[in-house]
Amino acid sequence: MQFTRVRYGTLLTVAVLGACNGTGGSVGQPPPPPPPPPTPALHVQGNQLVDSAGRVVRLKGVNRSGTEYACAQGWGFFDGPSDSASVAAIASWRANAVRVPLNETCWLAINGVAPAYSGASYHQAISDFVGRLNRAGLVVILELHWSAAGTAIALGQAPMPNRDHTPRFWREVAAAYGGNNAVIFDLFNEPFPDNNANTAEAWRCWRDGGTCGGMSFQAAGMQELVDSVRSAGATNVIMVGGVQYAATLSSWRANKPTDPLNNLAASWHIYNFSWCSTKACWDSTAAPVAVQVPLVLGELGQNDSGSAFVTALMDWMDARQGGSGYLGWSWDVWRQPLDLITSYDGTPTPYGQTFKTRFSR
């Protein structure tokens, strides 16, 4: 589902802590904490994500929003802290994955975006954050969240990637992280071509791009973006979301992009108020996809102060061999119903506690 995350001044709409010196410690002093577990290097095996030893990995994590909008609005890289302590707070929930949204115009330093928060500076901020997350044992999902065709700054979600900039964006991101298979590439946050319809035209546009209904620019299709990633030599797992804000997967299998490495996963975004919010829809449209490829709930949420919906969907995912995980929206302090936390020290909201309890199983 589409959300607006904009900060104007103070308005927002929509690691490890220092250890004691020495290795042995003095009498009565606790030993230093053990090093974090190694972050798994992932690939697709059948309909599951596995590590380099062939062990099945189910992603359980959070979305850390901010890096898609702060730079484009010209006031920073992150909304809230990104230091080792804040990363340790996420890891303390026993999460193993964090989804990090990116901004196309900030990455490419185009269209008049603030120089202080774009280009090489933006690359470095993202690289440092990815490094901290990986060192804490967390898989990172890098995803294109905000994009814009032509000469516009990306200040919101577009219905599809664009041919003006998005293939270049993914060639550059793939070149930067292609040697790190603890990083997954999520090609485009939430496609909604053909005026947000679930039609043959929407799925044609989704796969092939070009001139599409309801859009004024040339779209880059998912096949073109898979090719862009692979042309950079990157072997990373690639996630591809469906239409209607990634909630609809009904024709995903029929339009699945071709990947020479067979290293694709399906991304799915479901909220209690979005399309496909019933078990009947999960069974009829998502379950067949999970038989073919890993299925990852890149965004999962519930905005009514309850927990029954997210609990039911996590149960449903855990019962499937191809149910390769879920990431709650969102690890941010916006004082909104979908905040997982009340503080960046990891204190959960009642809604967030549902995820924290699940991750600790």
C-alpha positions in Angstrom: 0.0 0.0 0.0 1.2 3.5 -0.6 2.2 5.7 2.3 3.3 9.3 2.4 6.3 9.9 4.5 7.2 13.6 4.4 8.9 15.8 6.9 8.6 19.6 6.8 10.4 21.1 9.7 9.2 19.2 12.7 6.0 17.8 11.0 6.0 14.1 9.9 3.2 12.7 7.9 2.2 9.8 6.4 27.1 -2.8 17.3 27.0 -3.1 20.0 27.4 -0.8 23.0 31.0 -0.1 24.1 32.6 -3.1 25.8 34.9 -3.2 28.8 38.6 -2.7 28.1 40.7 -5.8 27.9 39.9 -9.4 27.0 40.0 -11.2 30.3 38.4 -8.5 32.5 39.1 -7.8 36.1 37.6 -9.7 39.0 33.9 -9.2 39.1 33.8 -7.7 35.6 31.7 -9.5 33.0 33.6 -10.7 29.9 33.0 -8.8 26.6 30.0 -9.9 24.6 30.6 -12.6 21.9 31.0 -11.4 18.3 27.7 -11.3 16.3 26.9 -14.3 14.2 28.1 -14.2 10.6 25.5 -12.8 8.2 24.4 -15.5 5.8 25.2 -15.2 2.1 21.9 -16.1 0.4 20.8 -17.8 -2.8 17.6 -19.4 -4.1 17.3 -23.1 -4.0 14.0 -24.3 -5.4 11.4 -22.2 -3.5 13.5 -21.4 -0.5 16.2 -19.0 0.5 19.3 -20.9 1.7 22.8 -19.9 3.0 26.1 -21.0 1.6 25.9 -24.3 3.5 22.4 -25.0 2.1 20.5 -24.3 5.3 17.1 -22.8 4.9 16.9 -19.1 6.0 13.5 -17.4 6.8 13.8 -13.7 6.9 12.3 -12.1 10.0 12.8 -8.4 10.2 11.8 -4.8 9.8 11.6 -1.9 7.4 13.8 1.1 8.3 12.3 4.0 6.5 13.9 7.4 6.1 16.6 6.9 3.5 14.1 7.3 0.7 12.9 10.8 1.7 15.3 12.7 3.9 17.8 13.2 1.2 15.3 14.3 -1.4 13.7 16.8 1.0 17.2 18.1 1.6 17.7 17.7 5.4 19.7 14.4 5.9 20.3 10.8 5.1 18.3 9.1 7.9 15.2 9.9 9.9 16.5 9.0 13.4 19.8 7.3 14.4 21.7 4.9 12.2 24.6 4.2 14.5 25.7 0.9 15.9 23.5 1.2 19.0 20.4 1.7 16.9 21.4 -1.4 14.8 22.0 -3.4 18.0 18.4 -2.5 19.1 17.0 -4.1 15.9 19.2 -7.2 16.4 18.0 -7.4 20.1 14.6 -8.4 18.7 16.3 -11.4 17.2 15.5 -10.0 13.8 17.7 -11.2 10.9 16.9 -8.8 8.2 16.3 -5.1 7.5 14.8 -3.5 4.4 16.4 -0.2 3.5 14.5 2.0 1.0 16.5 4.1 -1.5 15.9 7.2 -3.6 16.8 7.2 -7.2 17.6 10.9 -7.6 19.7 10.9 -4.5 21.7 7.9 -5.6 22.3 9.3 -9.1 22.8 12.9 -7.9 20.5 14.3 -10.6 17.7 16.8 -11.1 18.8 19.3 -8.6 18.7 17.1 -5.5 20.7 18.6 -2.6 24.4 17.9 -3.3 25.2 17.4 0.4 22.8 14.4 0.6 23.3 12.8 -2.8 25.9 11.1 -5.0 29.0 10.0 -3.3 27.8 11.2 0.1 24.6 9.3 -0.2 26.5 6.2 -1.4 28.8 6.3 1.6 26.0 6.8 4.1 24.1 3.8 2.7 27.4 1.7 2.6 28.2 2.5 6.2 24.7 1.5 7.3 24.7 -1.7 5.3 28.1 -2.5 6.9 26.8 -2.0 10.4 23.7 -4.1 9.7 25.7 -6.9 8.2 28.2 -6.9 11.0 25.3 -7.3 13.4 24.2 -10.5 11.5 21.4 -8.8 9.6 20.6 -9.4 5.9 20.0 -6.2 4.1 17.3 -5.7 1.4 18.0 -2.7 -0.7 14.9 -1.5 -2.5 14.0 1.3 -4.9 11.3 3.2 -3.0 11.0 6.7 -4.6 11.8 7.3 -8.3 11.0 9.9 -10.9 11.3 10.2 -14.7 12.7 13.1 -16.6 14.0 16.1 -14.6 11.9 15.7 -11.5 13.3 15.0 -8.0 11.8 11.7 -6.6 9.5 13.0 -3.9 7.0 10.1 -3.8 6.1 6.7 -5.2 5.8 6.3 -9.0 3.6 3.6 -10.6 6.5 2.0 -12.3 10.3 2.4 -12.7 11.4 4.6 -15.6 13.7 4.1 -18.5 15.3 7.5 -18.0 17.1 6.6 -14.8 16.1 3.3 -13.2 18.3 0.9 -15.3 21.3 3.0 -14.5 20.4 3.1 -10.9 20.3 -0.7 -10.7 23.5 -1.1 -12.6 25.3 1.2 -10.1 23.7 -0.4 -7.0 24.5 -3.9 -8.4 28.1 -2.9 -9.1 28.4 -1.5 -5.5 27.0 -4.5 -3.7 27.4 -7.4 -6.2 30.2 -9.0 -4.1 28.0 -9.2 -1.0 25.3 -11.9 -1.1 24.1 -10.8 2.4 22.4 -8.0 0.4 19.2 -8.7 -1.5 18.0 -6.4 -4.3 14.2 -5.5 -4.3 13.7 -4.0 -7.7 10.8 -1.6 -7.1 8.8 -1.0 -4.0 5.2 -1.1 -5.1 4.2 -1.2 -8.8 0.8 0.1 -9.7 0.6 0.4 -13.5 -2.5 0.7 -15.7 -4.2 3.0 -13.1 -3.6 0.5 -10.3 -5.5 -2.3 -12.0 -5.0 -6.0 -12.1 -5.3 -6.4 -15.8 -3.4 -8.0 -18.7 -2.1 -4.5 -19.6 -0.8 -3.9 -16.0 1.1 -7.2 -16.1 2.5 -6.6 -19.6 3.8 -3.2 -18.5 5.1 -4.8 -15.3 7.2 -7.3 -17.2 8.1 -5.4 -20.4 7.8 -1.7 -19.7 7.5 0.8 -22.5 4.3 2.9 -23.1 1.8 1.9 -20.4 -1.7 2.8 -19.6 -2.2 5.6 -17.1 1.4 6.7 -17.3 3.1 9.7 -19.0 6.7 8.2 -19.1 8.4 5.2 -20.6 8.4 2.5 -18.0 11.3 0.1 -17.3 9.9 -3.4 -16.9 11.0 -5.9 -14.4 12.8 -8.0 -17.1 14.9 -4.9 -18.0 15.8 -4.3 -14.4 16.8 -8.0 -13.8 19.0 -7.7 -16.9 20.5 -4.4 -15.6 21.5 -6.1 -12.3 23.0 -9.2 -14.0 24.8 -7.0 -16.6 26.8 -5.6 -13.6 28.0 -9.1 -12.7 25.9 -9.2 -9.5 24.7 -12.6 -8.4 22.5 -11.4 -5.5 19.0 -12.6 -4.8 16.5 -10.3 -6.6 13.0 -9.7 -5.2 10.2 -8.7 -7.5 6.9 -7.4 -6.2 3.5 -7.7 -8.0 1.0 -5.1 -9.1 -1.5 -3.1 -7.0 1.2 -1.9 -4.6 2.8 -5.4 -4.6 -0.3 -6.9 -3.0 -1.5 -8.8 -6.1 0.4 -11.8 -7.3 -2.3 -13.4 -9.5 -0.3 -13.3 -12.7 3.2 -13.2 -11.2 4.1 -16.7 -12.3 2.9 -16.2 -15.9 5.0 -13.0 -16.2 8.0 -14.0 -14.1 11.1 -12.3 -15.5 13.8 -14.6 -16.9 16.9 -14.7 -14.7 20.0 -16.7 -16.0 20.9 -17.4 -12.4 17.4 -18.5 -11.3 17.9 -16.4 -8.2 14.5 -14.6 -8.0 12.1 -14.3 -5.1 8.6 -12.8 -5.1 8.0 -9.7 -2.9 4.5 -9.3 -1.4 3.1 -6.3 0.6 0.0 -6.9 2.6 -1.8 -4.8 5.2 -5.2 -5.3 6.9 -6.6 -2.6 4.6 -4.9 -3.6 1.3 -5.8 -5.9 -1.6 -5.5 -9.6 -0.8 -6.2 -9.2 2.9 -8.1 -12.5 3.2 -7.0 -16.1 3.6 -9.0 -17.0 0.5 -6.8 -14.6 -1.5 -3.6 -15.8 0.1 -4.5 -19.4 -0.8 -5.6 -18.7 -4.3 -3.0 -16.2 -5.5 0.1 -16.2 -3.2 0.3 -19.9 -2.3 0.9 -20.9 -6.0 3.8 -18.4 -6.2 5.3 -19.8 -3.0 5.4 -23.3 -4.6 7.6 -21.9 -7.4 9.9 -19.3 -5.8 10.7 -17.9 -2.3 7.9 -15.6 -1.2 8.9 -12.7 1.1 6.5 -10.3 2.7 8.6 -7.2 2.2 6.0 -5.2 4.0 3.5 -6.4 6.5 1.3 -4.3 8.8 -1.9 -3.6 10.7 -3.1 -0.1 11.5 -6.1 -0.8 13.8 -4.1 -1.2 17.1 -4.7 -4.9 17.0 -2.5 -8.0 16.2 -4.9 -10.7 14.9 -4.3 -9.9 11.2 -0.5 -9.8 11.2 -0.4 -12.9 13.5 -2.7 -14.8 11.1 -0.6 -13.9 8.0 2.7 -14.8 9.7 1.2 -18.1 10.8 0.1 -18.7 7.2 3.6 -17.8 5.9 5.3 -20.1 8.5 3.2 -23.0 7.4 4.5 -22.9 3.8 7.8 -24.3 2.6 8.2 -21.3 0.2 7.2 -18.8 2.9 10.6 -17.2 3.2 9.8 -14.5 5.7 8.2 -11.2 6.6 9.3 -7.7 7.5 7.2 -5.5 9.6 6.4 -1.9 8.7 8.1 0.2 10.2 11.0 0.7 12.6 10.4 4.4 12.9 9.2 6.8 15.6 6.5 8.8 13.7 3.8 8.4 16.4 1.7 6.7 13.8 -0.3 3.4 14.1 2.2 1.5 12.1 5.2 2.4 14.2 6.9 -0.8 15.6 8.7 1.2 18.3 8.3 4.1 20.6 12.0 4.7 20.8 15.1 3.8 18.8 16.4 1.9 21.7 13.9 -0.8 20.6 11.1 -0.3 23.0 8.1 -1.8 21.1 4.7 -0.4 20.6 1.9 -2.9 21.4 1.7 -3.5 17.6 5.5 -3.9 17.5 5.5 -6.4 20.4 3.6 -8.8 18.2 6.6 -8.9 15.8 9.2 -8.9 18.6 7.5 -12.0 20.2 7.4 -13.8 16.9 11.0 -13.1 16.1 12.0 -14.6 19.5 10.5 -18.0 18.7 
